[in-house]
């Protein structure tokens, strides 16, 4: 009886801990989405998206956390003049987290990140990227995300085709 009660108490405290953390995540995302605070870093958004994506949101876990992560990452991409390799890698993690969820199949971030990855692949191949190789994580994350969110809308389909074409023309290692 004592072990069963201890197990229930542990489950209860784990649930309470998750609810506490979830409320903090939602508060941070809501404040940033409403412009009441600065947007979280791409690293934070990537971590949250991968965590929630792995949970595969559905009742009682809402999918709007993933939508907010994707929206804020997209906003970051729209504000940046040039995108560093590190930012592309983090953004590709946001995309993969959203795709892993199975609940966020339509979002502009898929097309945007696939297009950016295709551009980086093409510029690396043509020598415009200062000899920097394309991180394999980006190729993996974007490829897997695009595979998971099929069928594509027209914009994502075009971006996926550009990404596939850039991949098929050779990689700079």
C-alpha positions as CSV (number, residue, x, y, z in Angstrom):
1,X,0.0,0.0,0.0
2,X,2.8,2.4,0.9
3,X,4.5,1.8,-2.5
4,X,1.3,2.4,-4.4
5,X,0.6,5.6,-2.5
6,X,4.2,6.8,-3.0
7,X,3.8,6.1,-6.7
8,X,0.7,8.1,-6.9
9,X,2.3,11.0,-5.0
10,X,5.3,10.9,-7.4
11,X,3.0,10.9,-10.4
12,X,1.0,13.8,-8.9
13,X,4.1,15.9,-8.2
14,X,5.4,15.1,-11.8
15,X,2.1,16.2,-13.2
16,X,2.2,19.4,-11.1
17,X,5.7,20.1,-12.2
18,X,4.8,19.8,-15.8
19,X,1.7,22.0,-15.4
20,X,3.9,24.6,-13.6
21,X,6.5,24.5,-16.4
22,X,3.8,24.5,-19.1
23,X,2.2,27.6,-17.6
24,X,5.5,29.4,-17.7
25,X,6.1,28.4,-21.3
26,X,2.6,29.6,-22.3
27,X,3.1,32.9,-20.4
28,X,6.5,33.5,-22.2
29,X,5.0,32.7,-25.6
30,X,1.9,34.8,-25.0
31,X,3.8,37.8,-23.8
32,X,6.1,37.7,-26.9
33,X,3.3,37.0,-29.3
34,X,1.4,40.0,-28.0
35,X,4.5,42.2,-28.1
36,X,4.6,42.7,-24.4
37,X,8.1,41.3,-24.2
38,X,11.0,40.5,-26.5
39,X,10.8,37.3,-28.4
40,X,12.5,34.3,-26.9
41,X,15.8,33.2,-28.5
42,X,15.7,30.7,-31.3
43,X,17.5,28.2,-29.1
44,X,14.6,28.5,-26.6
45,X,12.0,28.2,-29.3
46,X,13.8,25.1,-30.8
47,X,13.9,23.4,-27.4
48,X,10.3,24.1,-26.6
49,X,9.2,23.0,-30.1
50,X,11.2,19.8,-30.0
51,X,9.8,19.0,-26.5
52,X,6.2,19.7,-27.3
53,X,6.5,18.1,-30.7
54,X,7.7,14.9,-29.1
55,X,4.7,15.0,-26.8
56,X,2.4,15.0,-29.9
57,X,0.0,17.6,-28.5
58,X,-3.7,16.8,-28.2
59,X,-6.1,17.1,-25.4
60,X,-5.1,18.0,-22.7
61,X,-1.9,19.4,-24.2
62,X,-2.7,22.3,-26.6
63,X,-1.0,22.6,-29.9
64,X,-1.0,26.4,-29.7
65,X,2.4,26.3,-28.0
66,X,3.8,24.8,-31.2
67,X,2.0,27.4,-33.3
68,X,3.4,30.2,-31.2
69,X,6.9,28.8,-31.4
70,X,6.6,28.6,-35.2
71,X,5.1,32.1,-35.5
72,X,7.8,33.6,-33.3
73,X,10.6,31.8,-35.3
74,X,9.0,33.0,-38.5
75,X,8.9,36.5,-37.1
76,X,12.6,36.2,-36.3
77,X,13.4,35.0,-39.8
78,X,11.4,38.0,-41.3
79,X,13.4,40.5,-39.2
80,X,16.8,39.2,-39.9
81,X,18.7,40.5,-42.9
82,X,21.1,37.6,-43.1
83,X,20.7,34.3,-41.4
84,X,23.6,32.6,-39.7
85,X,24.2,28.9,-40.0
86,X,23.5,28.6,-36.3
87,X,20.2,30.4,-36.7
88,X,19.3,28.2,-39.6
89,X,20.1,25.1,-37.6
90,X,17.9,26.3,-34.7
91,X,15.1,27.3,-37.0
92,X,15.2,23.8,-38.6
93,X,14.8,22.3,-35.1
94,X,11.6,24.4,-34.6
95,X,10.4,23.1,-38.0
96,X,11.2,19.5,-37.0
97,X,9.5,19.9,-33.6
98,X,6.4,21.3,-35.2
99,X,6.3,18.5,-37.8
100,X,6.9,15.7,-35.2
101,X,3.8,16.8,-33.4
102,X,1.6,15.5,-36.1
103,X,-0.8,18.4,-35.3
104,X,0.7,21.4,-37.1
105,X,0.7,20.3,-40.7
106,X,0.1,23.7,-42.2
107,X,2.3,26.7,-41.4
108,X,4.3,29.1,-43.5
109,X,7.5,28.2,-41.6
110,X,7.9,25.0,-43.5
111,X,8.2,26.7,-46.8
112,X,10.3,29.6,-45.4
113,X,12.9,27.3,-43.8
114,X,13.0,24.9,-46.8
115,X,13.6,27.8,-49.1
116,X,16.4,29.2,-46.8
117,X,18.0,25.8,-46.6
118,X,17.9,25.5,-50.4
119,X,19.5,28.9,-50.8
120,X,22.2,28.0,-48.3
121,X,22.9,24.7,-50.1
122,X,23.1,26.4,-53.5
123,X,25.3,29.2,-52.2
124,X,27.6,26.7,-50.5
125,X,27.9,24.8,-53.7
126,X,28.7,27.9,-55.8
127,X,31.4,29.0,-53.3
128,X,29.5,32.0,-52.0
129,X,29.3,30.7,-48.4
130,X,33.0,31.4,-47.4
131,X,33.7,27.7,-47.5
132,X,31.3,27.0,-44.6
133,X,29.6,23.6,-45.0
134,X,25.9,23.3,-44.6
135,X,25.3,21.7,-41.2
136,X,24.0,18.1,-41.6
137,X,21.5,18.7,-38.9
138,X,19.8,21.3,-41.1
139,X,19.6,18.8,-44.0
140,X,18.2,16.1,-41.7
141,X,15.7,18.3,-39.8
142,X,14.3,20.0,-42.9
143,X,14.1,16.7,-44.9
144,X,12.4,14.9,-42.1
145,X,10.0,17.8,-41.4
146,X,9.0,18.0,-45.0
147,X,8.4,14.2,-45.1
148,X,6.2,14.4,-42.0
149,X,3.9,17.3,-43.1
150,X,2.7,15.8,-46.4
151,X,0.5,16.6,-48.3
152,X,1.9,20.0,-48.9
153,X,0.2,23.2,-49.7
154,X,1.4,24.9,-53.0
155,X,4.0,27.1,-51.3
156,X,5.5,24.3,-49.2
157,X,5.5,22.1,-52.3
158,X,7.5,24.7,-54.3
159,X,9.9,25.1,-51.4
160,X,10.3,21.4,-51.0
161,X,11.1,21.0,-54.7
162,X,13.8,23.8,-54.5
163,X,15.3,22.1,-51.4
164,X,15.3,18.7,-53.2
165,X,16.8,20.2,-56.3
166,X,19.6,21.9,-54.2
167,X,20.3,18.5,-52.5
168,X,20.4,16.6,-55.7
169,X,22.9,19.0,-57.3
170,X,25.4,18.0,-54.7
171,X,26.4,18.9,-51.2
172,X,29.4,20.8,-50.0
173,X,30.8,18.8,-47.1
